[in-house]
Amino acid sequence: MTNATRTVQFRIYRYNPDQDAKPYMQDISVELESTDRKLLDAIQTEGAG
């Protein structure tokens, strides 16, 4: 098994009423390892960066 990475792109609807005037879409690209299989893996990867 190789440890190849792939780029996955997410489009996330964001809104923080304390900072944002209105909701907005944010595009995020995340590099995932071949062992990352779930959305949670991608979220944890993005949060660590």
LUMDRENTOR-314897 format. One line per 2 residues: their letters; for each residue x, y, z of N, C-alpha, C, O. Coordinates in Angstrom, 3 decimals, always signed. Example, Ala and Ser with C-alpha at 12.3 -4.5 7.8 and 13.67 -1.06 7.14 Angstrom:
REM LUMDRENTOR-314897
AS = +13.190 -5.690 +7.800 +12.300 -4.500 +7.800 +13.200 -3.300 +7.800 +14.236 -3.319 +8.465; +12.850 -2.250 +7.080 +13.670 -1.060 +7.140 +12.900 +0.030 +7.870 +13.409 +1.138 +8.039 $
***
This chain:
REM LUMDRENTOR-314897
MT = +0.851 -1.182 +0.000 +0.000 +0.000 +0.000 +0.896 +1.244 +0.000 +1.849 +1.325 +0.775; +0.593 +2.199 -0.860 +1.380 +3.425 -0.925 +0.788 +4.484 -0.013 -0.378 +4.417 +0.375 $
NA = +1.609 +5.453 +0.316 +1.152 +6.570 +1.139 +0.903 +7.794 +0.267 +1.278 +8.909 +0.630; +0.278 +7.586 -0.869 -0.007 +8.684 -1.785 -1.010 +9.645 -1.163 -1.896 +9.243 -0.409 $
TR = -0.855 +10.910 -1.491 -1.805 +11.909 -1.015 -2.684 +12.347 -2.173 -2.329 +12.192 -3.341; -3.816 +12.886 -1.829 -4.716 +13.455 -2.839 -5.302 +14.737 -2.275 -5.414 +14.903 -1.060 $
TV = -5.668 +15.625 -3.157 -6.271 +16.884 -2.745 -7.784 +16.777 -2.883 -8.303 +16.413 -3.938; -8.472 +17.098 -1.810 -9.932 +17.098 -1.800 -10.377 +18.532 -1.539 -9.845 +19.210 -0.660 $
QF = -11.351 +18.977 -2.308 -11.848 +20.339 -2.139 -13.231 +20.309 -1.507 -14.098 +19.523 -1.890; -13.412 +21.185 -0.530 -14.685 +21.321 +0.163 -15.179 +22.748 -0.003 -14.386 +23.688 -0.051 $
RI = -16.476 +22.900 -0.090 -17.103 +24.216 -0.087 -17.993 +24.237 +1.146 -18.970 +23.493 +1.240; -17.637 +25.106 +2.094 -18.278 +25.106 +3.402 -19.061 +26.407 +3.601 -18.563 +27.497 +3.317 $
YR = -20.273 +26.272 +4.087 -21.130 +27.413 +4.403 -20.787 +27.864 +5.813 -20.958 +27.105 +6.767; -20.305 +29.096 +5.952 -19.807 +29.592 +7.234 -20.626 +30.796 +7.720 -21.137 +31.587 +6.927 $
YN = -20.729 +30.903 +9.032 -21.359 +32.083 +9.621 -21.033 +32.150 +11.099 -21.292 +31.210 +11.850; -20.466 +33.264 +11.504 -20.204 +33.545 +12.913 -20.877 +34.880 +13.203 -20.372 +35.918 +12.775 $
PD = -21.989 +34.887 +13.909 -22.738 +36.127 +14.125 -21.943 +37.201 +14.865 -22.281 +38.382 +14.785; -20.897 +36.807 +15.583 -20.072 +37.789 +16.289 -19.092 +38.503 +15.360 -18.592 +39.577 +15.694 $
QD = -18.814 +37.907 +14.187 -17.820 +38.481 +13.283 -18.347 +38.796 +11.887 -17.846 +39.711 +11.234; -19.339 +38.062 +11.425 -19.771 +38.158 +10.032 -21.098 +38.893 +9.891 -22.022 +38.694 +10.680 $
AK = -21.176 +39.743 +8.874 -22.428 +40.454 +8.598 -23.478 +39.504 +8.024 -24.674 +39.672 +8.261; -23.020 +38.504 +7.267 -23.931 +37.530 +6.681 -23.162 +36.234 +6.410 -21.932 +36.243 +6.382 $
PY = -23.876 +35.118 +6.210 -23.216 +33.850 +5.899 -22.468 +33.935 +4.561 -22.812 +34.739 +3.694; -21.450 +33.101 +4.414 -20.668 +33.080 +3.177 -20.136 +31.672 +2.921 -20.095 +30.840 +3.827 $
MQ = -19.734 +31.420 +1.691 -19.146 +30.145 +1.303 -17.628 +30.266 +1.361 -17.066 +31.275 +0.935; -16.967 +29.241 +1.887 -15.508 +29.214 +1.950 -15.029 +27.953 +1.243 -15.494 +26.853 +1.541 $
DI = -14.093 +28.115 +0.301 -13.490 +26.988 -0.392 -12.221 +26.585 +0.343 -11.372 +27.424 +0.641; -12.099 +25.289 +0.633 -10.943 +24.766 +1.347 -10.414 +23.554 +0.584 -11.180 +22.663 +0.215 $
SV = -9.106 +23.524 +0.351 -8.443 +22.363 -0.237 -7.620 +21.697 +0.853 -6.884 +22.357 +1.587; -7.756 +20.378 +0.949 -7.065 +19.630 +1.988 -6.305 +18.475 +1.343 -6.850 +17.739 +0.521 $
EL = -5.034 +18.328 +1.729 -4.234 +17.185 +1.294 -4.531 +16.021 +2.233 -4.335 +16.137 +3.443; -4.998 +14.910 +1.690 -5.323 +13.742 +2.502 -4.401 +12.587 +2.168 -3.994 +12.404 +1.020 $
ES = -4.081 +11.816 +3.185 -3.307 +10.593 +3.000 -4.231 +9.502 +2.464 -5.452 +9.615 +2.563; -3.660 +8.473 +1.910 -4.475 +7.382 +1.367 -5.271 +6.671 +2.453 -6.266 +6.009 +2.158 $
TD = -4.841 +6.802 +3.714 -5.551 +6.154 +4.819 -6.730 +6.984 +5.325 -7.558 +6.474 +6.080; -6.823 +8.260 +4.923 -7.939 +9.122 +5.335 -9.157 +8.762 +4.497 -9.138 +8.897 +3.274 $
RK = -10.201 +8.311 +5.149 -11.375 +7.809 +4.429 -12.660 +8.589 +4.718 -13.624 +8.485 +3.959; -12.685 +9.353 +5.783 -13.926 +9.977 +6.222 -13.812 +11.495 +6.223 -12.712 +12.047 +6.255 $
LL = -14.948 +12.152 +6.189 -14.992 +13.606 +6.274 -14.308 +14.082 +7.567 -13.627 +15.107 +7.570; -14.489 +13.353 +8.630 -13.868 +13.720 +9.897 -12.342 +13.755 +9.772 -11.698 +14.627 +10.355 $
DA = -11.761 +12.824 +9.023 -10.313 +12.829 +8.792 -9.885 +14.135 +8.133 -8.870 +14.718 +8.514; -10.647 +14.597 +7.153 -10.316 +15.836 +6.443 -10.451 +17.037 +7.360 -9.616 +17.941 +7.323 $
IQ = -11.489 +17.059 +8.182 -11.697 +18.183 +9.097 -10.570 +18.242 +10.115 -10.062 +19.322 +10.417; -10.176 +17.097 +10.643 -9.094 +17.070 +11.615 -7.780 +17.476 +10.973 -6.970 +18.147 +11.612 $
TE = -7.545 +17.085 +9.716 -6.338 +17.474 +8.995 -6.306 +18.985 +8.813 -5.270 +19.610 +9.039; -7.421 +19.582 +8.409 -7.481 +21.027 +8.192 -7.292 +21.775 +9.497 -6.634 +22.815 +9.516 $
GA = -7.845 +21.279 +10.577 -7.727 +21.939 +11.863 -6.307 +21.908 +12.421 -5.926 +22.774 +13.209; -5.526 +20.911 +12.012 -4.162 +20.789 +12.502 -3.211 +21.725 +11.763 -2.111 +22.004 +12.242 $
G = -3.643 +22.218 +10.575 -2.762 +23.031 +9.753 -2.763 +24.488 +10.084 -2.052 +25.266 +9.449 $
***
